[in-house]
Amino acid sequence: MGTQTKTDSWGATAALGAVVIALCYGFARYAFGPFVPRFSETFGLTTVGVGVLGGLSTAGYGLGLLLAPGTSARSARGTVLLAAAAATLGLGLMAFAPHVAVFGAGIAVAGAGAGLVSPGVAQLIGETAGARTRDRAQTWANTGTGLGLAASAFTPLLAFGWPVIWSAFAALGVAVTLIAWRTLPRSPGPADAPVTGPVDGVVPLVVNSVLIGVTSAPYWTFSSSRLADAGLSPVAATWCWAAIGVAGLLGGLAGRAAGRVGLRTVNLVTWTLAATGIALLALPDPGVPVALLSGALFGSTYMALTGLCILWAARLFPARAARGITWSFAGLGVGQTVASPLAGAAAAGLGSAAVFGLTALVALTAWSQLHRRLGPP
């Protein structure tokens, strides 16, 4: 009976996990970027100030990742609820901040929610979903980031002031937290099995994750300015940002594909498509159709690659999925942190188009995973 319950409930758990991930990433972490001009106007921020605030988000994210394995071992469900509550609290602090110090604290707290949520959701699915449906549940839940991006994409175009918009985000967070509290399943906890996954198995996973961070950071940071340089309007750029989120929902198909043809094969095909999407922005004159295709390819492959990392980590650490996912997402964060300033310096010297061309070439180094010791199990 217990196994049957696991198998039957995986869809609802994955959907709820996706909604919480949408809150923590799409609203509490990634919605910051498009509103930077409004924040700068309100608080008188310089580019250095914006960078400091971005660093606070990353610091909160890192803290959440560090806490996630311990909290998930005690209660995966509690970790997911803590992530939702942190994201909601952070959004509320930002909305009602009387000055920039409180605003920065809100960013850090919201970032901690994003760090907690993916390990927590993955651990909960590992404890409650049946073995035959677990991979699908993990990758579909991970697409919540795309759902959040799609839902928040057009909010910068609203005529309301940003505090009103952020208050609405916080109210949405309260609703999501309450729904998750009422409906997320309770699990018996992780099995009493030794934590597997030697260092040799973790290193390729972390390298793959760092590569995702290095190749995604230029797109997250500079794709909008690249489209502006190419003559696209802000509305067109917003549609391209929405395409990232909507197409990201397709990343959930990666789990079933990996179950059919293998994790290594799906990972390499996805990396090739990711390189193609990034390279499209290196074209001299990408029009709206090409830009939309680029956004769709980037969104779907980014969600697929991060979802495949979750499967990879779960196979290395069957009893403690949160531990492997923390390693993976920490690598992704390191890659993004290092690549953003490097991409900015390269854009200043070579132009943004060249940055996307070089980034696409870096993405193709993933084909080194054809070597058995460099790829997923």
C-alpha positions as CSV (number, residue, x, y, z in Angstrom):
1,M,0.0,0.0,0.0
2,G,2.9,2.4,0.8
3,T,4.5,1.9,-2.6
4,Q,1.2,2.4,-4.3
5,T,0.6,5.7,-2.5
6,K,4.1,6.9,-3.5
7,T,3.4,6.2,-7.1
8,D,0.0,7.7,-7.2
9,S,0.9,11.0,-5.5
10,W,4.1,11.9,-7.4
11,G,2.3,14.3,-9.8
12,A,0.7,16.4,-7.0
13,T,4.0,16.5,-5.0
14,A,5.9,17.6,-8.2
15,A,3.4,20.3,-9.0
16,L,3.5,21.7,-5.4
17,G,7.2,21.6,-5.5
18,A,7.3,23.4,-8.8
19,V,5.0,26.2,-7.4
20,V,7.3,26.7,-4.3
21,I,10.3,26.7,-6.6
22,A,8.6,29.3,-8.8
23,L,8.1,31.5,-5.8
24,C,11.7,31.1,-4.6
25,Y,13.4,31.5,-7.9
26,G,11.1,33.3,-10.3
27,F,10.0,36.0,-7.8
28,A,12.3,36.0,-4.8
29,R,15.6,35.6,-6.7
30,Y,15.4,36.4,-10.5
31,A,12.7,39.1,-10.6
32,F,15.3,41.5,-9.1
33,G,17.2,42.1,-12.3
34,P,14.5,43.7,-14.5
35,F,13.5,46.1,-11.7
36,V,17.1,47.4,-11.1
37,P,16.4,50.8,-12.8
38,R,13.4,51.4,-10.5
39,F,15.3,50.3,-7.4
40,S,18.3,52.5,-8.4
41,E,15.9,55.5,-8.7
42,T,14.3,54.9,-5.4
43,F,17.4,54.3,-3.3
44,G,19.9,56.4,-5.4
45,L,22.0,53.3,-6.2
46,T,25.2,53.4,-8.2
47,T,26.4,50.4,-10.2
48,V,28.5,49.5,-7.3
49,G,25.5,49.6,-5.0
50,V,23.6,47.3,-7.4
51,G,26.5,44.9,-7.4
52,V,26.5,44.9,-3.5
53,L,22.8,44.0,-3.5
54,G,23.4,41.3,-6.0
55,G,26.1,40.0,-3.8
56,L,23.7,39.9,-0.8
57,S,21.3,37.8,-2.8
58,T,24.2,35.4,-3.7
59,A,25.3,35.3,0.0
60,G,21.8,34.4,1.1
61,Y,21.6,31.8,-1.5
62,G,24.8,30.2,-0.4
63,L,23.7,30.2,3.2
64,G,20.5,28.5,2.2
65,L,22.5,25.8,0.4
66,L,24.7,25.2,3.4
67,L,21.7,24.8,5.7
68,A,19.7,22.6,3.3
69,P,21.4,19.2,3.8
70,G,21.0,19.4,7.6
71,T,17.4,20.7,7.6
72,S,16.4,18.2,4.8
73,A,17.8,15.3,6.8
74,R,15.6,16.3,9.8
75,S,12.5,17.1,7.6
76,A,12.4,17.6,3.9
77,R,8.8,18.9,4.1
78,G,9.9,21.4,6.8
79,T,12.8,22.6,4.6
80,V,10.4,23.3,1.7
81,L,8.1,25.2,4.0
82,L,11.0,27.1,5.4
83,A,12.1,28.0,1.9
84,A,8.7,29.4,1.0
85,A,8.5,31.3,4.3
86,A,12.0,32.8,3.8
87,A,11.1,33.9,0.2
88,T,7.9,35.5,1.4
89,L,9.6,37.3,4.3
90,G,12.3,38.6,2.0
91,L,9.8,39.9,-0.5
92,G,7.8,41.6,2.2
93,L,10.9,43.3,3.7
94,M,11.8,44.6,0.2
95,A,8.3,45.8,-0.4
96,F,8.1,47.9,2.8
97,A,11.8,48.8,3.2
98,P,12.1,52.3,4.6
99,H,15.8,52.4,3.5
100,V,18.3,50.4,1.5
101,A,19.7,48.5,4.5
102,V,16.3,46.8,5.1
103,F,15.9,46.3,1.4
104,G,19.3,44.5,1.3
105,A,18.3,42.3,4.3
106,G,15.2,41.4,2.4
107,I,17.2,40.4,-0.7
108,A,19.5,38.2,1.5
109,V,16.5,36.4,3.2
110,A,14.8,35.9,-0.2
111,G,18.0,34.4,-1.5
112,A,18.2,32.0,1.4
113,G,14.8,30.7,0.4
114,A,16.1,29.9,-3.1
115,G,19.1,28.1,-1.6
116,L,16.9,25.9,0.6
117,V,14.1,25.0,-1.9
118,S,15.7,22.7,-4.5
119,P,17.5,20.4,-2.1
120,G,14.3,20.3,0.1
121,V,12.0,19.5,-2.8
122,A,14.3,16.9,-4.2
123,Q,14.7,15.2,-0.9
124,L,10.9,15.2,-0.3
125,I,10.3,13.7,-3.8
126,G,13.0,11.1,-3.1
127,E,11.2,10.1,0.1
128,T,7.6,10.1,-1.2
129,A,7.7,9.2,-5.0
130,G,7.9,5.7,-6.3
131,A,11.1,4.5,-7.9
132,R,9.5,4.3,-11.4
133,T,8.2,7.9,-11.3
134,R,10.9,9.6,-9.2
135,D,13.0,10.9,-12.2
136,R,10.0,12.5,-13.8
137,A,8.8,14.0,-10.6
138,Q,12.3,15.6,-10.0
139,T,12.6,17.2,-13.4
140,W,9.0,18.4,-13.5
141,A,9.3,20.0,-10.1
142,N,12.6,21.7,-11.2
143,T,10.7,23.5,-14.0
144,G,9.1,25.7,-11.4
145,T,11.9,28.2,-12.1
146,G,10.6,28.6,-15.7
147,L,7.0,28.9,-14.3
148,G,8.1,31.7,-12.0
149,L,10.0,33.5,-14.8
150,A,7.0,33.3,-17.1
151,A,4.7,34.6,-14.4
152,S,6.9,37.6,-13.5
153,A,8.2,38.5,-17.0
154,F,5.7,41.2,-17.8
155,T,5.5,42.8,-14.3
156,P,8.2,45.4,-15.1
157,L,5.8,46.8,-17.8
158,L,3.0,47.5,-15.2
159,A,2.3,51.1,-14.3
160,F,2.2,50.4,-10.6
161,G,5.2,51.4,-8.4
162,W,7.5,48.6,-7.6
163,P,6.6,48.5,-3.9
164,V,3.0,47.6,-4.9
165,I,4.3,44.9,-7.2
166,W,6.6,43.5,-4.5
167,S,3.7,43.6,-2.0
168,A,1.7,41.5,-4.5
169,F,4.7,39.1,-4.8
170,A,4.7,38.8,-0.9
171,A,1.0,38.2,-0.8
172,L,1.4,35.5,-3.4
173,G,4.1,34.0,-1.2
174,V,1.8,33.9,1.8
175,A,-0.8,32.0,-0.3
176,V,1.8,29.5,-1.6
177,T,3.3,28.9,1.8
178,L,-0.2,28.2,3.3
179,I,-1.1,25.9,0.4
180,A,2.2,24.0,0.8
181,W,1.7,23.7,4.5
182,R,-1.8,22.2,4.0
183,T,-1.1,19.9,1.1
184,L,2.6,18.8,1.0
185,P,2.8,15.1,1.9
186,R,4.6,14.0,5.1
187,S,7.3,11.4,4.5
188,P,8.7,8.7,6.8
189,G,12.1,10.3,6.4
190,P,15.2,9.1,4.6
191,A,16.0,5.4,4.7
192,D,18.6,4.3,7.2
193,A,21.2,3.7,4.4
194,P,24.8,4.8,4.3
195,V,25.4,7.9,2.3
196,T,27.0,6.8,-0.9
197,G,28.8,8.8,-3.5
198,P,32.6,8.9,-3.3
199,V,34.5,12.0,-4.1
200,D,35.4,10.7,-7.6
201,G,31.7,10.6,-8.4
202,V,30.9,14.0,-7.1
203,V,33.7,15.9,-9.0
204,P,32.2,15.4,-12.5
205,L,28.8,16.5,-11.2
206,V,30.3,19.7,-9.7
207,V,32.3,20.4,-12.8
208,N,29.2,20.0,-14.9
209,S,27.3,22.3,-12.6
210,V,30.1,25.0,-12.7
211,L,29.9,24.8,-16.5
212,I,26.1,25.4,-16.4
213,G,26.8,28.5,-14.2
214,V,29.6,29.8,-16.4
215,T,27.6,29.5,-19.6
216,S,24.3,30.7,-18.2
217,A,25.5,33.8,-16.4
218,P,26.2,35.8,-19.5
219,Y,22.7,35.1,-20.8
220,W,21.0,36.0,-17.5
221,T,23.0,39.2,-17.2
222,F,23.6,40.5,-20.7
223,S,20.9,39.0,-23.0
224,S,18.6,42.0,-22.6
225,S,21.4,44.5,-23.3
226,R,22.5,42.4,-26.3
227,L,18.9,42.6,-27.7
228,A,18.8,46.4,-27.1
229,D,22.1,46.8,-28.9
230,A,20.6,44.8,-31.8
231,G,17.7,47.3,-32.0
232,L,15.0,45.3,-30.3
233,S,12.4,47.3,-28.3
234,P,11.9,46.8,-24.5
235,V,8.6,45.1,-25.2
236,A,10.3,42.6,-27.6
237,A,13.0,42.0,-25.0
238,T,10.3,41.3,-22.4
239,W,8.7,38.7,-24.7
240,C,12.1,37.0,-25.1
241,W,12.4,36.9,-21.3
242,A,9.0,35.3,-21.1
243,A,10.0,32.8,-23.8
244,I,12.8,31.7,-21.4
245,G,10.2,30.9,-18.7
246,V,7.6,29.3,-20.9
247,A,10.0,27.1,-22.8
248,G,11.6,26.2,-19.5
249,L,8.5,24.1,-18.7
250,L,9.7,21.7,-21.5
251,G,12.7,20.9,-19.3
252,G,10.5,18.6,-17.4
253,L,10.7,16.1,-20.3
254,A,14.3,15.5,-19.5
255,G,13.5,13.0,-16.8
256,R,11.5,10.7,-19.0
257,A,14.1,11.0,-21.7
258,A,16.9,10.1,-19.3
259,G,15.0,7.1,-18.2
260,R,14.6,5.9,-21.8
261,V,18.0,6.6,-23.4
262,G,20.3,7.3,-20.5
263,L,21.4,10.3,-18.5
264,R,24.7,10.8,-20.4
265,T,23.1,10.9,-23.8
266,V,20.3,13.3,-22.8
267,N,22.8,15.5,-21.0
268,L,25.0,15.8,-24.1
269,V,22.2,16.5,-26.5
270,T,20.8,19.1,-24.1
271,W,24.3,20.8,-23.9
272,T,24.4,20.9,-27.7
273,L,21.0,22.6,-27.9
274,A,22.1,25.0,-25.2
275,A,25.2,26.0,-27.1
276,T,23.0,26.6,-30.2
277,G,20.6,28.9,-28.3
278,I,23.5,30.9,-26.8
279,A,25.2,31.2,-30.2
280,L,22.1,32.7,-31.9
281,L,22.7,35.9,-29.9
282,A,26.2,36.1,-31.5
283,L,24.7,36.7,-34.9
284,P,25.3,40.2,-36.2
285,D,21.6,41.1,-36.5
286,P,19.3,38.8,-34.5
287,G,15.7,39.8,-35.2
288,V,12.7,39.1,-33.0
289,P,12.2,35.5,-34.3
290,V,15.8,34.5,-33.8
291,A,15.8,36.2,-30.3
292,L,12.6,34.3,-29.4
293,L,14.1,31.0,-30.6
294,S,17.3,31.8,-28.6
295,G,15.3,32.5,-25.4
296,A,13.2,29.3,-25.9
297,L,16.3,27.1,-26.4
298,F,18.1,28.7,-23.5
299,G,15.1,28.4,-21.1
300,S,14.3,24.8,-22.0
301,T,17.9,23.6,-21.9
302,Y,18.8,25.5,-18.7
303,M,15.8,23.9,-16.8
304,A,16.7,20.5,-18.4
305,L,20.3,20.7,-17.4
306,T,19.6,21.7,-13.8
307,G,17.0,18.9,-13.7
308,L,19.5,16.4,-15.0
309,C,21.9,17.6,-12.3
310,I,19.3,16.7,-9.7
311,L,18.9,13.2,-11.2
312,W,22.7,12.8,-11.3
313,A,23.0,13.9,-7.6
314,A,20.1,11.6,-6.6
315,R,21.9,8.6,-8.1
316,L,25.1,9.4,-6.3
317,F,23.3,10.0,-3.0
318,P,20.2,7.7,-3.0
319,A,19.4,8.2,0.7
320,R,20.5,11.9,0.9
321,A,19.6,13.6,-2.3
322,A,19.7,17.0,-0.7
323,R,23.4,16.5,0.0
324,G,24.3,15.9,-3.7
325,I,22.1,18.7,-4.9
326,T,23.7,21.1,-2.5
327,W,27.1,20.2,-4.0
328,S,25.7,20.7,-7.5
329,F,23.9,24.0,-7.0
330,A,26.9,25.4,-5.1
331,G,29.0,24.7,-8.2
332,L,26.4,26.4,-10.3
333,G,26.4,29.4,-8.1
334,V,30.2,29.6,-8.1
335,G,30.2,29.4,-11.9
336,Q,27.7,32.2,-12.2
337,T,29.5,34.4,-9.7
338,V,32.8,34.0,-11.5
339,A,31.5,34.3,-15.0
340,S,29.4,37.5,-14.6
341,P,32.3,39.9,-14.1
342,L,34.4,38.1,-16.7
343,A,31.6,38.4,-19.2
344,G,31.2,42.1,-18.4
345,A,34.9,42.7,-19.0
346,A,34.8,40.8,-22.2
347,A,31.8,42.6,-23.4
348,A,33.5,46.0,-22.8
349,G,36.5,44.9,-24.8
350,L,35.1,42.6,-27.5
351,G,31.4,43.5,-27.7
352,S,28.4,41.5,-26.4
353,A,28.0,39.5,-29.6
354,A,31.5,38.1,-29.2
355,V,30.8,37.1,-25.6
356,F,27.8,35.0,-26.6
357,G,29.9,33.3,-29.4
358,L,32.7,32.5,-26.9
359,T,30.2,31.2,-24.3
360,A,28.7,28.9,-26.9
361,L,32.1,27.4,-27.5
362,V,32.6,26.9,-23.8
363,A,29.3,25.1,-23.6
364,L,30.5,22.6,-26.2
365,T,33.3,21.5,-23.8
366,A,30.6,19.4,-22.1
367,W,31.3,16.8,-24.8
368,S,34.3,15.8,-22.8
369,Q,31.8,13.8,-20.8
370,L,32.0,11.1,-23.5
371,H,34.9,10.0,-21.3
372,R,33.5,7.6,-18.8
373,R,35.1,9.2,-15.8
374,L,33.9,12.7,-16.7
375,G,30.2,12.0,-17.3
376,P,27.2,11.0,-15.3
377,P,26.8,7.5,-14.0
